[in-house]
Amino acid sequence: KNEVEQSPQNLTAQEGEFITINCSYSVGISALHWLQQHPGGGIVSLFMLSSGKKKHGRLIATINIQEKHSSLHITASHPRDSAVYICAVTPYMDSNYQLIWGAGTKLIIKP
Amino acid sequence: DAGVTQSPTHLIKTRGQQVTLRCSPKSGHDTVSWYQQALGQGPQFIFQYYEEEERQRGNFPDRFSGHQFPNYSSELNVNALWLGDSALYLCASSTAGGTYEQYFGPGTRLTVT
């Protein structure tokens, strides 16, 4: 079993829909990251969370440390949101050394 | 404030050749991590540099080596290139004692023919 699990693996939705991507992890963490990667492109850091909730524009990320679960929400989705969204964690006591990566969720927003 | 920069953006090499990729961290960051991302796969951790030393290494052969300079920029060197080394190489910067947030560069696309 992977230490970081994402669901769904693939998601196709219509423009304007509310999107939720989930991430569950099995290790103790110092931080959880949500990242975005467009096809053929580099990785962009969206959020880093250690507790609670963060919002940036139409993106919202939440984390429940007790349940070891995080969600990424996109409100009023747009075709330009189409990308792979990746959840990754910084293991507790491992500082910055390396991230443990989820497999990613491929999101397609149709106009 | 410039973010993480990488050069070159694209590179084509022949099997057996050597390649050097470069990364400049975000201003204020002193730690650089390198990742390899093969097509359709997730990133794989290569190594991390802090205080000009390799602090941790992933499961990569000695053909992969690196260096960090006093200005915190870093190089990734790959010797004796294989076809399987074709990938997107990502650099991420962070602060060693900070909030663990990693900022990623745009990557260097390496193609080995």
Backbone of each chain as ProteinMPNN parsed JSONL, in Angstrom:
{"seq_chain_A": "KNEVEQSPQNLTAQEGEFITINCSYSVGISALHWLQQHPGGGIVSLFMLSSGKKKHGRLIATINIQEKHSSLHITASHPRDSAVYICAVTPYMDSNYQLIWGAGTKLIIKP", "coords_chain_A": {"N_chain_A": [[0.853, -1.185, 0.0], [0.576, 2.207, -0.888], [2.134, 5.003, 0.697], [1.015, 7.463, 0.409], [-2.052, 8.163, -0.809], [-4.141, 9.002, -3.485], [-7.334, 10.147, -4.62], [-9.928, 10.905, -6.991], [-8.201, 8.882, -9.513], [-8.478, 9.804, -12.073], [-10.37, 12.504, -13.356], [-13.068, 13.945, -14.899], [-14.849, 16.805, -15.718], [-17.453, 19.275, -16.153], [-17.128, 22.664, -17.19], [-17.314, 25.064, -14.616], [-18.168, 23.401, -12.608], [-17.913, 22.205, -9.2], [-15.004, 20.992, -7.817], [-13.473, 18.235, -6.208], [-10.626, 16.806, -4.86], [-9.072, 14.119, -3.292], [-6.804, 13.164, -0.648], [-5.088, 10.765, 1.138], [-2.984, 9.705, 3.796], [-0.476, 7.672, 5.356], [1.609, 7.999, 7.069], [3.339, 9.761, 9.722], [3.378, 13.262, 9.514], [5.091, 16.332, 8.728], [4.258, 18.292, 7.063], [1.901, 18.856, 4.419], [1.648, 18.889, 0.925], [0.126, 20.411, -1.874], [0.307, 20.212, -5.318], [0.621, 21.317, -8.72], [0.656, 20.229, -12.057], [0.96, 20.94, -15.377], [0.418, 19.436, -18.62], [3.439, 18.214, -19.893], [4.798, 20.128, -18.521], [6.495, 21.971, -15.844], [6.424, 21.69, -12.231], [4.146, 23.269, -10.051], [3.892, 24.72, -6.942], [1.038, 24.678, -5.004], [-0.19, 24.732, -2.435], [0.968, 24.527, 0.941], [0.36, 22.721, 3.773], [-0.067, 22.414, 7.272], [-1.987, 22.295, 9.089], [-5.546, 22.81, 9.409], [-6.973, 25.033, 7.072], [-6.523, 26.443, 3.844], [-6.81, 29.093, 1.471], [-6.721, 30.137, -1.88], [-7.536, 32.22, -4.224], [-9.637, 30.541, -6.415], [-9.089, 28.144, -5.345], [-9.078, 25.823, -2.691], [-7.683, 24.336, 0.134], [-7.765, 21.755, 2.5], [-6.98, 20.17, 5.611], [-7.041, 17.344, 7.731], [-5.553, 16.422, 10.439], [-5.822, 14.431, 12.391], [-7.355, 12.498, 11.112], [-5.707, 11.984, 9.024], [-5.951, 13.026, 6.4], [-6.532, 14.944, 3.484], [-8.026, 17.467, 1.447], [-8.398, 18.901, -1.785], [-10.035, 21.558, -3.197], [-11.688, 22.941, -5.997], [-13.342, 25.727, -6.964], [-15.917, 26.862, -9.2], [-14.876, 25.711, -11.669], [-12.587, 25.789, -14.463], [-11.582, 25.396, -17.898], [-8.792, 25.918, -18.009], [-7.915, 24.942, -15.648], [-7.355, 22.351, -16.043], [-5.17, 19.778, -15.48], [-2.559, 17.852, -13.873], [-2.965, 17.058, -10.544], [-1.155, 16.894, -7.642], [-0.58, 15.312, -4.587], [1.612, 15.538, -1.897], [3.765, 14.588, 0.818], [5.701, 15.81, 3.56], [7.55, 13.828, 5.478], [7.268, 13.361, 9.013], [9.876, 14.365, 11.131], [11.623, 14.14, 9.1], [12.307, 16.434, 8.003], [13.19, 18.604, 5.395], [14.062, 16.738, 3.652], [13.074, 14.822, 1.71], [10.168, 14.467, -0.318], [7.212, 12.477, -0.014], [5.376, 11.147, -2.54], [2.076, 11.305, -3.906], [0.206, 9.54, -6.457], [-0.995, 11.242, -8.17], [-3.724, 13.13, -9.595], [-5.458, 13.241, -12.504], [-6.979, 15.866, -13.968], [-9.566, 16.931, -16.026], [-11.198, 19.582, -17.439], [-14.024, 20.29, -19.153], [-15.168, 22.566, -21.656]], "CA_chain_A": [[0.0, 0.0, 0.0], [1.351, 3.429, -0.941], [2.01, 5.826, 1.895], [0.151, 8.586, 0.04], [-3.052, 7.706, -1.775], [-5.019, 10.045, -3.999], [-8.516, 9.734, -5.374], [-9.809, 9.817, -7.95], [-7.019, 8.944, -10.377], [-8.862, 10.629, -13.21], [-11.625, 13.215, -13.127], [-13.518, 14.809, -15.989], [-16.005, 17.584, -15.281], [-17.845, 20.403, -16.999], [-16.764, 24.002, -16.713], [-18.211, 25.604, -13.603], [-18.432, 22.451, -11.533], [-17.097, 22.193, -7.988], [-14.123, 19.83, -7.902], [-12.809, 17.796, -4.977], [-9.608, 15.757, -4.974], [-8.76, 13.667, -1.945], [-5.482, 12.612, -0.372], [-4.936, 10.121, 2.439], [-1.607, 9.31, 4.018], [-0.378, 6.711, 6.464], [2.785, 8.297, 7.889], [3.306, 11.033, 10.414], [3.901, 14.276, 8.598], [5.312, 17.713, 9.156], [3.515, 19.155, 6.154], [1.319, 18.253, 3.221], [1.743, 19.807, -0.213], [-0.634, 20.223, -3.099], [1.082, 20.727, -6.44], [-0.07, 21.249, -10.005], [1.542, 20.049, -13.204], [0.316, 20.911, -16.682], [1.072, 18.471, -19.512], [4.761, 18.59, -20.386], [5.305, 21.274, -17.791], [7.069, 21.821, -14.521], [5.512, 21.576, -11.097], [3.873, 24.503, -9.335], [3.386, 24.501, -5.588], [-0.213, 25.387, -4.752], [-0.37, 24.915, -1.004], [1.596, 23.703, 1.941], [-0.513, 22.732, 4.942], [0.228, 21.564, 8.423], [-3.242, 22.207, 9.831], [-6.61, 23.721, 9.037], [-7.496, 25.314, 5.747], [-5.946, 27.585, 3.14], [-7.558, 29.47, 0.265], [-6.024, 31.02, -2.81], [-8.403, 32.37, -5.391], [-10.708, 29.532, -6.478], [-8.569, 26.893, -4.773], [-9.149, 25.681, -1.232], [-7.1, 23.085, 0.616], [-8.028, 21.48, 3.908], [-6.295, 18.997, 6.137], [-7.46, 16.824, 9.022], [-4.363, 15.689, 10.893], [-6.242, 13.234, 13.134], [-7.817, 11.495, 10.144], [-4.659, 11.833, 7.998], [-6.678, 13.232, 5.155], [-6.567, 16.305, 2.967], [-8.793, 17.655, 0.218], [-8.194, 20.091, -2.603], [-11.277, 21.921, -3.859], [-11.659, 23.997, -7.004], [-14.686, 26.262, -7.213], [-16.134, 27.441, -10.53], [-13.766, 25.178, -12.463], [-12.372, 26.363, -15.788], [-10.689, 24.518, -18.674], [-7.369, 26.126, -17.712], [-7.578, 24.164, -14.444], [-6.997, 20.998, -16.465], [-3.776, 19.515, -15.111], [-2.423, 16.792, -12.872], [-2.83, 17.591, -9.197], [-0.358, 15.932, -6.887], [-0.463, 15.454, -3.143], [2.892, 15.011, -1.409], [3.929, 14.898, 2.231], [7.012, 15.84, 4.192], [7.413, 12.957, 6.648], [7.675, 13.925, 10.29], [11.257, 14.104, 11.524], [12.484, 14.018, 7.925], [12.59, 17.797, 7.58], [12.98, 18.879, 3.983], [14.913, 15.85, 2.882], [12.395, 14.442, 0.491], [8.725, 14.339, -0.245], [6.583, 11.234, -0.453], [4.434, 11.645, -3.539], [0.941, 10.547, -4.399], [0.284, 9.206, -7.885], [-1.564, 12.326, -8.956], [-5.092, 13.077, -10.132], [-5.538, 13.942, -13.781], [-8.25, 16.592, -14.046], [-9.924, 17.539, -17.309], [-12.404, 20.404, -17.368], [-14.535, 20.52, -20.504], [-15.916, 23.84, -21.772]], "C_chain_A": [[0.89, 1.236, 0.0], [1.1, 4.256, 0.315], [1.132, 7.045, 1.653], [-0.773, 8.122, -1.081], [-3.928, 8.878, -2.187], [-6.224, 9.425, -4.685], [-9.3, 10.964, -5.815], [-8.493, 9.906, -8.727], [-7.257, 9.853, -11.555], [-10.215, 11.269, -12.907], [-11.913, 14.12, -14.312], [-14.79, 15.5, -15.554], [-16.285, 18.693, -16.275], [-17.399, 21.704, -16.351], [-17.799, 24.499, -15.712], [-18.466, 24.674, -12.432], [-17.458, 22.634, -10.368], [-16.312, 20.889, -7.961], [-13.531, 19.518, -6.541], [-11.854, 16.662, -5.301], [-9.162, 15.412, -3.564], [-7.383, 13.048, -1.834], [-5.485, 12.024, 1.038], [-3.513, 9.636, 2.588], [-1.511, 8.466, 5.285], [0.811, 6.976, 7.375], [2.562, 9.581, 8.664], [3.967, 12.089, 9.562], [4.175, 15.589, 9.314], [4.497, 18.668, 8.302], [2.964, 18.348, 4.998], [1.297, 19.308, 2.126], [0.729, 19.418, -1.277], [0.103, 20.933, -4.222], [0.3, 20.511, -7.725], [0.965, 21.091, -11.11], [0.719, 19.991, -14.477], [1.085, 19.976, -17.593], [2.4, 18.991, -20.05], [5.422, 19.701, -19.602], [5.932, 20.942, -16.454], [5.988, 21.797, -13.462], [5.386, 22.922, -10.402], [3.32, 24.15, -7.962], [2.125, 25.333, -5.388], [-0.364, 25.734, -3.273], [0.608, 24.047, -0.236], [0.77, 23.846, 3.215], [0.104, 21.925, 6.059], [-0.994, 21.45, 9.319], [-4.275, 23.094, 9.151], [-6.893, 23.822, 7.548], [-6.757, 26.506, 5.163], [-6.745, 27.834, 1.87], [-6.702, 30.4, -0.573], [-6.864, 31.107, -4.07], [-9.527, 31.354, -5.348], [-10.27, 28.191, -5.87], [-8.644, 26.939, -3.255], [-8.538, 24.337, -0.865], [-7.381, 22.96, 2.103], [-7.238, 20.251, 4.327], [-6.864, 18.643, 7.499], [-6.34, 15.908, 9.51], [-4.76, 14.385, 11.597], [-6.651, 12.116, 12.191], [-6.797, 11.223, 9.058], [-5.28, 11.938, 6.608], [-6.661, 14.705, 4.784], [-7.421, 16.33, 1.706], [-8.376, 18.945, -0.462], [-9.5, 20.346, -3.345], [-11.005, 23.025, -4.886], [-13.089, 24.462, -7.22], [-14.739, 26.875, -8.609], [-15.028, 27.009, -11.496], [-13.772, 25.715, -13.898], [-11.453, 25.433, -16.564], [-9.201, 24.712, -18.384], [-6.942, 25.435, -16.41], [-7.172, 22.732, -14.8], [-5.497, 20.781, -16.265], [-3.754, 18.254, -14.249], [-2.188, 17.453, -11.524], [-2.209, 16.514, -8.311], [-0.352, 16.307, -5.414], [0.88, 14.847, -2.728], [3.043, 15.41, 0.054], [5.404, 14.963, 2.596], [6.899, 14.987, 5.442], [7.924, 13.636, 7.906], [9.077, 13.46, 10.643], [12.181, 13.97, 10.313], [12.794, 15.383, 7.335], [12.307, 17.976, 6.094], [13.52, 17.784, 3.1], [14.259, 15.34, 1.615], [10.906, 14.343, 0.763], [8.321, 12.912, -0.597], [5.401, 11.651, -1.311], [3.246, 10.715, -3.714], [1.072, 10.361, -5.9], [-0.299, 10.297, -8.765], [-2.989, 12.056, -9.39], [-5.107, 13.891, -11.407], [-6.928, 14.548, -13.922], [-8.428, 17.188, -15.437], [-11.224, 18.301, -17.12], [-12.837, 20.724, -18.801], [-15.331, 21.813, -20.554], [-17.382, 23.591, -22.01]], "O_chain_A": [[1.84, 1.322, 0.778], [0.022, 4.22, 0.908], [0.566, 7.599, 2.595], [-0.321, 7.738, -2.16], [-4.396, 9.647, -1.347], [-6.15, 8.335, -5.252], [-9.337, 11.962, -5.096], [-7.761, 10.889, -8.61], [-6.365, 10.582, -11.989], [-11.085, 10.658, -12.287], [-11.091, 14.96, -14.679], [-15.716, 14.849, -15.07], [-15.457, 19.008, -17.13], [-17.31, 21.817, -15.128], [-19.004, 24.372, -15.93], [-18.929, 25.111, -11.379], [-16.348, 23.141, -10.528], [-16.891, 19.807, -8.07], [-13.134, 20.422, -5.806], [-12.232, 15.679, -5.938], [-8.906, 16.296, -2.746], [-6.859, 12.483, -2.794], [-5.838, 12.7, 2.004], [-2.897, 9.202, 1.614], [-2.365, 8.546, 6.168], [1.008, 6.256, 8.354], [1.705, 10.391, 8.311], [5.007, 11.839, 8.952], [3.581, 15.907, 10.345], [4.091, 19.732, 8.768], [3.492, 17.294, 4.645], [0.97, 20.469, 2.369], [0.509, 18.237, -1.542], [0.476, 22.1, -4.1], [-0.565, 19.64, -7.808], [2.012, 21.738, -11.097], [-0.119, 19.105, -14.645], [2.274, 19.739, -17.377], [2.464, 20.09, -20.6], [6.497, 20.171, -19.977], [5.907, 19.801, -15.994], [4.796, 21.874, -13.76], [6.374, 23.625, -10.189], [2.379, 23.365, -7.848], [2.14, 26.549, -5.58], [-0.631, 26.881, -2.912], [1.021, 22.983, -0.695], [0.513, 24.957, 3.678], [0.721, 20.885, 5.827], [-1.034, 20.602, 10.21], [-3.928, 24.013, 8.411], [-7.035, 22.812, 6.858], [-6.408, 27.45, 5.871], [-7.289, 26.906, 1.271], [-6.052, 31.314, -0.066], [-6.895, 30.179, -4.878], [-10.284, 31.296, -4.38], [-11.027, 27.221, -5.893], [-8.322, 27.946, -2.623], [-8.845, 23.319, -1.485], [-7.254, 23.921, 2.862], [-6.878, 19.409, 3.504], [-7.137, 19.519, 8.319], [-6.202, 14.773, 9.054], [-4.107, 13.357, 11.418], [-6.346, 10.946, 12.421], [-6.995, 10.321, 8.244], [-5.14, 11.047, 5.77], [-6.759, 15.586, 5.638], [-7.522, 15.334, 0.991], [-8.047, 19.939, 0.186], [-10.013, 19.466, -4.037], [-10.194, 23.921, -4.655], [-13.949, 23.675, -7.616], [-13.729, 27.347, -9.131], [-14.331, 27.848, -12.067], [-14.818, 26.045, -14.457], [-10.626, 24.746, -15.964], [-8.426, 23.763, -18.502], [-5.751, 25.353, -16.107], [-6.696, 21.99, -13.941], [-4.67, 21.51, -16.814], [-4.794, 17.672, -13.941], [-1.312, 18.307, -11.385], [-2.686, 15.381, -8.249], [-0.147, 17.464, -5.048], [1.231, 13.754, -3.173], [2.52, 16.438, 0.483], [6.238, 14.265, 2.019], [6.215, 15.381, 6.387], [8.894, 14.393, 7.867], [9.414, 12.289, 10.47], [13.376, 13.717, 10.467], [13.457, 15.489, 6.303], [11.27, 17.529, 5.604], [13.437, 17.901, 1.877], [14.855, 15.426, 0.541], [10.457, 14.164, 1.895], [8.993, 12.231, -1.371], [4.535, 12.408, -0.873], [3.387, 9.493, -3.676], [1.944, 10.954, -6.536], [-0.114, 10.276, -9.982], [-3.407, 10.907, -9.533], [-4.807, 15.085, -11.398], [-7.927, 13.832, -13.988], [-7.54, 17.867, -15.953], [-12.23, 17.734, -16.693], [-12.098, 21.352, -19.559], [-16.075, 22.13, -19.627], [-18.157, 24.539, -22.132]]}, "seq_chain_B": "DAGVTQSPTHLIKTRGQQVTLRCSPKSGHDTVSWYQQALGQGPQFIFQYYEEEERQRGNFPDRFSGHQFPNYSSELNVNALWLGDSALYLCASSTAGGTYEQYFGPGTRLTVT", "coords_chain_B": {"N_chain_B": [[10.855, 39.271, -7.236], [12.717, 36.589, -8.103], [11.719, 33.296, -8.813], [12.443, 29.817, -8.511], [14.903, 28.968, -10.788], [15.855, 27.189, -13.74], [18.276, 25.764, -15.938], [19.506, 24.206, -18.932], [16.302, 24.659, -20.663], [15.505, 22.689, -22.395], [17.162, 19.78, -23.658], [19.157, 17.777, -25.723], [20.84, 14.774, -25.865], [23.343, 12.282, -26.621], [23.567, 8.733, -26.16], [25.877, 7.697, -23.675], [27.107, 10.123, -23.429], [27.803, 13.025, -21.34], [26.052, 15.149, -19.048], [25.195, 18.367, -17.752], [23.085, 19.954, -15.559], [21.483, 22.922, -14.386], [20.557, 24.861, -11.494], [19.011, 27.543, -9.881], [18.192, 28.623, -6.715], [15.17, 29.841, -5.114], [15.121, 33.193, -3.926], [16.553, 33.641, -0.762], [16.411, 31.004, -0.049], [18.221, 28.058, 0.907], [18.588, 25.436, 0.361], [18.628, 22.775, -1.896], [16.842, 20.49, -3.831], [16.82, 17.7, -6.026], [14.907, 16.134, -8.562], [13.828, 13.402, -10.577], [11.644, 12.973, -13.24], [10.115, 10.685, -15.055], [8.353, 10.18, -18.141], [4.919, 10.216, -17.676], [5.135, 9.311, -15.108], [5.508, 9.683, -11.508], [7.468, 12.154, -9.707], [10.84, 11.268, -8.848], [12.983, 11.202, -6.112], [16.249, 12.425, -6.247], [18.612, 13.6, -5.004], [19.529, 15.774, -2.231], [20.896, 18.965, -1.547], [22.631, 20.819, 0.868], [24.282, 23.375, 2.542], [26.441, 23.072, 0.843], [26.836, 20.382, 0.698], [25.959, 16.978, 0.013], [23.037, 15.944, 1.376], [21.089, 13.99, 1.572], [20.262, 11.066, -0.261], [18.546, 9.601, -2.969], [17.478, 6.54, -4.568], [19.532, 6.276, -6.724], [22.066, 5.681, -9.195], [25.708, 6.041, -8.987], [26.364, 7.458, -11.202], [24.92, 9.694, -11.229], [25.53, 12.776, -9.995], [26.181, 15.652, -7.929], [26.399, 19.147, -7.101], [26.772, 21.912, -4.902], [26.963, 25.372, -4.795], [28.597, 28.215, -3.147], [26.76, 30.302, -3.346], [24.381, 29.045, -3.153], [23.267, 27.981, -5.445], [22.913, 25.152, -7.669], [24.204, 22.214, -9.284], [23.384, 19.443, -11.355], [24.866, 16.542, -12.382], [25.098, 14.097, -14.864], [26.595, 11.2, -15.827], [27.752, 9.075, -18.542], [25.316, 8.651, -20.121], [22.173, 6.987, -20.346], [19.517, 5.658, -22.399], [17.316, 5.489, -20.765], [17.585, 7.597, -19.059], [16.266, 9.705, -20.035], [14.077, 12.234, -19.303], [12.108, 14.546, -17.32], [13.811, 16.827, -15.425], [13.618, 18.032, -12.284], [14.061, 20.762, -10.121], [13.979, 21.754, -6.776], [13.617, 24.228, -4.297], [14.221, 25.159, -0.873], [14.095, 26.102, 2.605], [16.403, 25.166, 5.056], [15.894, 25.076, 7.789], [13.288, 25.809, 7.897], [9.909, 26.15, 6.898], [9.414, 23.855, 5.552], [8.383, 24.121, 3.038], [8.504, 23.558, -0.369], [9.672, 24.988, -3.308], [9.261, 24.724, -6.721], [11.183, 24.541, -9.731], [10.865, 25.169, -13.314], [11.8, 22.971, -14.625], [14.04, 20.825, -16.504], [13.993, 19.417, -19.63], [15.283, 16.485, -20.607], [16.45, 14.66, -23.293], [17.612, 11.611, -24.35], [19.265, 10.123, -26.962]], "CA_chain_B": [[11.617, 38.175, -6.635], [12.73, 35.454, -9.01], [11.526, 32.002, -8.186], [13.475, 28.846, -8.85], [15.183, 28.935, -12.227], [16.639, 26.051, -14.203], [18.767, 25.857, -17.312], [18.64, 24.744, -19.981], [14.928, 24.18, -20.593], [15.493, 21.443, -23.146], [18.502, 19.303, -23.976], [19.213, 16.475, -26.399], [22.167, 14.194, -25.772], [23.508, 10.936, -27.166], [24.0, 7.728, -25.188], [27.281, 7.708, -23.322], [27.581, 11.472, -23.153], [27.634, 13.563, -20.002], [25.223, 16.348, -19.08], [25.137, 19.176, -16.532], [21.886, 20.771, -15.435], [21.726, 23.956, -13.387], [19.392, 25.333, -10.743], [19.192, 28.647, -8.933], [17.045, 28.567, -5.812], [14.42, 31.051, -4.788], [15.836, 34.084, -3.029], [16.351, 33.332, 0.65], [16.47, 29.556, 0.154], [19.588, 27.562, 0.956], [18.548, 23.983, 0.175], [18.181, 22.408, -3.242], [16.56, 19.067, -4.066], [16.675, 17.333, -7.428], [13.987, 15.041, -8.822], [13.697, 12.935, -11.952], [10.286, 12.565, -13.555], [9.96, 10.048, -16.351], [7.064, 10.465, -18.763], [3.799, 9.48, -17.117], [5.446, 8.841, -13.753], [5.696, 10.714, -10.502], [8.875, 12.525, -9.483], [11.675, 10.419, -7.987], [13.995, 12.008, -5.435], [17.626, 12.065, -6.578], [19.376, 13.984, -3.815], [19.345, 17.124, -1.717], [22.116, 19.654, -1.149], [22.532, 21.853, 1.888], [25.626, 23.766, 2.99], [27.394, 22.587, -0.161], [27.044, 18.943, 0.839], [24.821, 16.113, -0.268], [22.492, 15.623, 2.687], [20.383, 12.728, 1.47], [20.273, 10.588, -1.631], [17.576, 8.575, -3.319], [17.994, 5.304, -5.145], [20.109, 6.561, -8.034], [23.469, 5.239, -9.257], [26.758, 7.056, -8.836], [26.448, 8.281, -12.423], [24.255, 10.95, -10.892], [26.26, 13.496, -8.959], [25.757, 17.037, -7.856], [27.275, 20.124, -6.447], [26.129, 23.163, -4.521], [27.93, 26.475, -4.717], [28.385, 29.085, -1.985], [25.561, 31.142, -3.528], [23.276, 28.079, -3.001], [22.865, 27.351, -6.705], [23.307, 23.748, -7.692], [24.306, 21.505, -10.558], [23.191, 17.986, -11.412], [25.659, 15.951, -13.445], [24.82, 12.693, -15.17], [27.618, 10.637, -16.717], [27.437, 7.841, -19.276], [23.863, 8.7, -20.263], [21.401, 5.882, -20.903], [18.23, 6.077, -22.936], [16.39, 5.573, -19.641], [17.766, 8.85, -18.326], [15.379, 10.699, -20.64], [13.087, 12.596, -18.289], [12.068, 15.932, -16.867], [14.571, 16.959, -14.185], [13.047, 19.129, -11.512], [14.816, 21.277, -8.989], [13.124, 22.413, -5.79], [14.398, 24.876, -3.243], [13.548, 25.327, 0.412], [15.013, 26.52, 3.657], [16.725, 23.976, 5.849], [15.233, 25.049, 9.086], [12.081, 26.605, 7.744], [8.553, 25.617, 6.968], [9.368, 22.657, 4.715], [7.735, 24.363, 1.752], [9.42, 23.443, -1.478], [9.305, 25.692, -4.525], [9.806, 23.989, -7.862], [11.516, 25.202, -10.977], [10.104, 24.693, -14.471], [12.333, 21.694, -15.094], [14.833, 20.669, -17.734], [13.597, 18.213, -20.364], [16.448, 15.825, -21.187], [16.181, 13.548, -24.204], [18.821, 10.858, -24.703], [18.988, 9.358, -28.193]], "C_chain_B": [[11.553, 36.977, -7.566], [12.482, 34.192, -8.214], [12.695, 31.11, -8.515], [13.671, 28.845, -10.366], [16.069, 27.743, -12.549], [17.105, 26.3, -15.632], [19.539, 24.601, -17.669], [17.211, 24.235, -19.823], [14.78, 22.845, -21.305], [16.918, 21.081, -23.553], [18.388, 17.949, -24.648], [20.653, 15.992, -26.37], [22.15, 12.791, -26.372], [23.947, 9.997, -26.048], [25.496, 7.796, -24.944], [27.829, 9.096, -23.006], [27.312, 11.856, -21.694], [26.806, 14.847, -20.112], [25.29, 17.05, -17.72], [23.903, 20.059, -16.584], [22.083, 21.731, -14.272], [20.425, 24.441, -12.752], [19.804, 26.488, -9.845], [17.981, 28.685, -8.025], [16.349, 29.913, -5.674], [15.228, 31.87, -3.792], [15.503, 33.758, -1.568], [16.397, 31.847, 0.973], [17.915, 29.074, 0.081], [19.692, 26.063, 0.673], [17.973, 23.676, -1.196], [18.004, 20.899, -3.332], [16.38, 18.845, -5.559], [15.773, 16.106, -7.542], [14.052, 14.683, -10.306], [12.258, 12.494, -12.169], [10.231, 11.997, -14.961], [8.541, 10.295, -16.854], [5.972, 9.592, -18.152], [4.01, 8.962, -15.707], [5.501, 10.016, -12.783], [7.168, 11.034, -10.328], [9.571, 11.543, -8.544], [12.806, 11.274, -7.419], [15.392, 11.505, -5.793], [18.532, 12.351, -5.391], [19.035, 15.406, -3.417], [20.689, 17.679, -1.261], [21.812, 20.771, -0.163], [23.933, 22.126, 2.393], [26.701, 23.089, 2.143], [27.696, 21.092, -0.035], [25.775, 18.187, 0.492], [24.285, 15.598, 1.071], [21.741, 14.3, 2.691], [20.308, 12.354, 0.003], [19.189, 9.536, -1.827], [18.265, 7.404, -3.979], [18.474, 5.53, -6.581], [21.583, 6.171, -8.041], [24.438, 6.406, -9.161], [26.96, 7.894, -10.093], [25.792, 9.65, -12.211], [25.025, 11.605, -9.746], [25.841, 14.95, -8.982], [26.767, 17.9, -7.154], [26.409, 21.299, -6.037], [27.208, 24.209, -4.306], [27.631, 27.362, -3.517], [27.167, 29.997, -2.124], [24.284, 30.308, -3.532], [22.781, 27.496, -4.317], [23.45, 25.942, -6.771], [23.398, 23.238, -9.118], [24.011, 20.026, -10.345], [23.978, 17.491, -12.61], [25.25, 14.492, -13.629], [25.851, 12.232, -16.187], [27.082, 9.412, -17.447], [25.932, 7.683, -19.46], [23.307, 7.433, -20.904], [20.135, 6.451, -21.539], [17.221, 6.307, -21.816], [16.543, 6.819, -18.804], [16.909, 9.965, -18.918], [14.229, 10.979, -19.679], [13.054, 14.101, -18.134], [12.803, 15.978, -15.528], [14.122, 18.228, -13.483], [13.962, 19.489, -10.353], [13.814, 21.954, -8.054], [14.005, 23.05, -4.728], [13.542, 25.059, -1.994], [14.566, 25.885, 1.398], [15.194, 25.353, 4.624], [15.96, 23.945, 7.16], [13.886, 25.712, 9.066], [10.799, 25.823, 7.792], [8.341, 24.428, 6.038], [8.701, 22.886, 3.361], [8.785, 24.332, 0.655], [8.86, 24.171, -2.684], [10.022, 25.021, -5.686], [10.142, 24.907, -9.022], [10.728, 24.6, -12.125], [10.609, 23.377, -15.04], [13.208, 21.824, -16.327], [14.419, 19.349, -18.372], [14.826, 17.657, -21.049], [15.998, 14.66, -22.056], [17.503, 12.907, -24.571], [18.493, 9.968, -25.9], [20.086, 8.327, -28.441]], "O_chain_B": [[10.484, 36.413, -7.797], [12.968, 34.035, -7.093], [13.803, 31.582, -8.767], [12.708, 28.734, -11.126], [16.915, 27.34, -11.751], [16.426, 26.955, -16.424], [20.165, 23.992, -16.801], [16.945, 23.444, -18.918], [14.021, 21.978, -20.871], [17.764, 21.951, -23.763], [17.628, 17.084, -24.212], [21.569, 16.699, -26.792], [21.094, 12.2, -26.596], [24.618, 10.415, -25.104], [26.285, 7.935, -25.878], [28.887, 9.228, -22.389], [26.686, 11.116, -20.935], [26.848, 15.542, -21.128], [25.425, 16.407, -16.679], [23.703, 20.816, -17.534], [22.759, 21.408, -13.295], [19.359, 24.435, -13.369], [20.813, 26.421, -9.141], [16.851, 28.77, -8.507], [16.869, 30.959, -6.062], [15.923, 31.328, -2.933], [14.339, 33.618, -1.194], [16.418, 31.469, 2.144], [18.725, 29.594, -0.687], [20.781, 25.493, 0.742], [16.96, 24.245, -1.603], [18.891, 20.131, -2.962], [15.85, 19.702, -6.265], [15.855, 15.174, -6.742], [14.295, 15.532, -11.163], [11.712, 11.728, -11.374], [10.294, 12.739, -15.942], [7.639, 10.584, -16.068], [6.095, 8.367, -18.119], [3.159, 8.254, -15.169], [5.537, 11.179, -13.185], [8.026, 10.263, -10.758], [8.981, 11.052, -7.581], [13.496, 11.978, -8.156], [15.687, 10.317, -5.662], [19.148, 11.439, -4.839], [18.361, 16.139, -4.14], [21.507, 16.971, -0.673], [20.875, 21.551, -0.336], [24.693, 21.191, 2.645], [27.715, 22.608, 2.648], [28.679, 20.597, -0.586], [24.665, 18.692, 0.656], [24.988, 14.904, 1.806], [21.751, 13.575, 3.685], [20.293, 13.222, -0.869], [18.952, 8.694, -0.961], [19.49, 7.291, -3.95], [17.876, 5.025, -7.531], [22.273, 6.307, -7.03], [24.06, 7.575, -9.239], [27.642, 8.918, -10.059], [26.076, 10.617, -12.918], [25.146, 11.036, -8.661], [25.223, 15.419, -9.938], [27.816, 17.454, -6.689], [25.444, 21.647, -6.717], [28.242, 23.936, -3.697], [26.55, 27.281, -2.933], [26.6, 30.422, -1.118], [23.216, 30.814, -3.877], [21.945, 26.592, -4.304], [24.363, 25.595, -6.022], [22.756, 23.76, -10.03], [24.338, 19.443, -9.311], [23.78, 17.967, -13.728], [25.08, 13.755, -12.658], [25.966, 12.801, -17.272], [26.1, 8.797, -17.031], [25.345, 6.7, -19.009], [23.869, 6.885, -21.852], [19.736, 7.58, -21.254], [16.379, 7.201, -21.899], [15.721, 7.081, -17.925], [16.839, 11.056, -18.354], [13.497, 10.068, -19.291], [13.852, 14.83, -18.724], [12.453, 15.247, -14.602], [14.23, 19.335, -14.012], [14.55, 18.626, -9.703], [12.905, 22.649, -8.509], [15.013, 22.477, -4.313], [12.314, 25.106, -2.056], [15.731, 26.106, 1.066], [14.24, 24.65, 4.957], [15.448, 22.905, 7.576], [13.385, 26.137, 10.108], [10.624, 24.938, 8.629], [7.202, 24.043, 5.77], [8.48, 21.931, 2.615], [9.818, 24.996, 0.741], [7.696, 23.986, -3.039], [11.228, 24.782, -5.638], [9.474, 25.913, -9.259], [10.001, 23.626, -11.934], [9.928, 22.739, -15.843], [13.125, 22.793, -17.082], [14.485, 18.295, -17.739], [15.361, 18.277, -21.968], [15.257, 13.785, -21.608], [18.414, 13.582, -25.05], [17.562, 9.163, -25.854], [20.029, 7.589, -29.425]]}, "name": "protein", "num_of_chains": 2, "seq": "KNEVEQSPQNLTAQEGEFITINCSYSVGISALHWLQQHPGGGIVSLFMLSSGKKKHGRLIATINIQEKHSSLHITASHPRDSAVYICAVTPYMDSNYQLIWGAGTKLIIKPDAGVTQSPTHLIKTRGQQVTLRCSPKSGHDTVSWYQQALGQGPQFIFQYYEEEERQRGNFPDRFSGHQFPNYSSELNVNALWLGDSALYLCASSTAGGTYEQYFGPGTRLTVT"}
